[in-house]
Amino acid sequence: MTRTTIDMKDEHRAILHAISARRGWRGFSRVVEEAIEFYIRQHDVSEEARQVLLERRGSWSREEAGKVRDAITEARQRWTQPSS
């Protein structure tokens, strides 16, 4: 483990302390550690997804891509918002 100093907003610090207190932990280092691990996992997943998409680039013809784009546009135009 390495000790470090970071700058953060006061409200973020308060929220981290509250989360730690609810879990019965002293300080909020473990909460920050969990947050960092979560961020790294999510970044890896999104990077993998991006790579898959890049590998598939060009697998549709321009005509096929245009038809899909048009269908999506039409679906969005017909989309209704739920009433409140």
Secondary structure, 3 states (H helix, E strand, C coil): CCCCCCCCCHHHHHHHHHHHHHHCCCCCHHHHHHHHHHHHHHHHHHHHHHHHHHHHCCCCCHHHHHHHHHHHHHHHHHCCCCCC
